[in-house]
Amino acid sequence: RHRRTGSSQGSREETVMLVDITCTINGRERNLAVEATELLVDTLRLRLGLTGTKKACGTGDCGACTVIVDGEAVRSCILLTASMHGKSITTIEGLGDVSHLHPIQQAFIDAGAVQCGYCTPGMILTAKALLDRQPHPTPEQIREAISGNLCRCTGYVKIEAAIRMAAERSR
């Protein structure tokens, strides 16, 4: 499918290729018509209002945009939404809410692992993907899992403690 759009100066039109996809986002099936070059982070934030997914570096280096796709923590700023057809996506909004926090979210609060909060959604989703595949990780496995998530505030000590706490509580 194609959509015609006017240019900013109104003098020329361009054609944008649209791709129809069906995916599951936070447990809800979604049918979307997205631009072929549209990034998943933009779809989540701008189209669906899921602003817990942060947009920062735009190169997949900082982890602020981390979401879970089919059980794997991935960087949504370097994934095309069109490639998500048939996939299951979990954002931070899909874990818990203020009245019923996910145990990992609660552990981050209890351990004091949240400061400015910008990296927190990506860290929590990375931790969830880790704990789903390795319920009782070693300190080295925790550090390896979060090594692609940058935090400028905490120095990672409390973040590691929060992930250990969540793992211990699940025993």
N, C-alpha and C positions, 0 to 999 in steps of 0.2 A: 504494500500500500504506500501511497505517497500523499503528502500534504504540501500545499503551496503556502509559502509565507512571503510577506512583503519585506523588503529591506528596510533598514532604519531610515533611509532617505526616500523611501516610497517609489523609487524610479525603476527598480528591478525586482523581480520575484525569483525565489529559489525554491527548489523542490527538496523536501525532506523525506527520507525513506522511513516509514513506520513499520514496526515489527509487532505482531500480536503475540503475546505470551500469556501463559497461565502458570502461576506459581502460588505457593502458600507462604504467607507472611504472618508470623506470630499466630499460627494456627488457623488463619482465615484464607480461603482460596481467593485469589485476585486474578481478574482478567484485565490485562493492560495493553494499550497500544503505545509503544515507546519508540522514540527515535533510535535508529540503528546505532548511533554513537553515544547514546545517553548512558551515563555512569550510574551504577546502583546507588551510590551515596546520594546523588541528586534525585533519583526517583524516590528514595525513602524520605528524604528531607523535604523536597519541594512539592512533589506530587501527593505524598501520603501523610505528610506532617509528622513523621517519626524523627523528631529533631534530637533524640538521644544519641543518634549516630552522628558523630562530629566530623566535620570536614576541616582538615588542617593542611598537611603537606601536599596532598594531591598526587603523591608518587608512591604510596604504599610503604613508606618508611617509618611512620610514627605510630601507627596502630590506633589512632583516635577514631577511625571509621570502621573498626572491626565489627563484623556481624558473624553469625554462625550460618553456614550454608551446608545443608545435609550433614550436620555434625562436626564440620570443620570450621575453625576460626579463620576468616578471610578478610582481606582489605577491600572494602566496598568502593574505595576511590579509584581502583584500577580494574574493576570488573564492569563489563557492559551488562546492563539490565537485560538486554536481549538474550544473553547467555544463561539467564536464570529460568528459562522455560522448563517446567516440570520439577523445579527444585523447591526445597523447604528452607525458608529464611527466618532466622530469629534475631530480633533486635533487642536492645535493652528493655524496650516497652513490653516485650513478650515474656519477660521473666517474672516480674512481679509489679505491684503498685504500692502506693503509700500505706494502704491498709493491710496488705499481705505481701511482705517482701520475700524474695527468694532467699534461701539460706546463705548464698554467697553474698548477696547484697547486705544482709544483716551482719555477716562476718566482717565485711569492709567497714561498716559503721562501728561495730564493737571493737575492732582492732585500731580504729583511728586512721584507716588507710585512705581517707578522702580528705583532700585539702581544697585545691581550686576546683576539682571535679571534672576538668576537661578530659582527662585520660580515663576516668573511672568507667564509663560504659564499655570501652574497648577492653580494659583490664578485666572487668567482670565477665564479659563474654569469652575472653581468652581463657580465664580460669574455669568457666563452665565447660568449655570444650575439653580442657585438660582433665577435669574431674570426671566427666562423662566417660572418657576412655581410660583413665587411670585414677580410680577413686582414692588411692592413698599414695600420692606422688612423694618422691624424695625431694629434699630441698633443691638438689641439682635439677630435677625435672621441672620444678616450679620455675626456677630461674631461667631455664631454657625456654619454657613455654612463653614467658612474658618478655623474653629478650627483645622481641620486635615491637614492644609497646613502650613508648617513651613517656616518662613522667618527669616534670621539671620541679616538683614540689617535695615529694616524700622521701626520695632516696631509696625507694623500693623495700626497705626493711618492713614497714607496716603492711605493705601490699603482700609480701611473701607471708607474713604472719597471718593475714586475713585468709589467704588461700589454705594455709595449714589448718587454721581454725575451722574453716568450712569442711575440710576433709575429715578432721577429727570428729566433728559433730555428726557426720553422716555414718560413722561406725556403728 
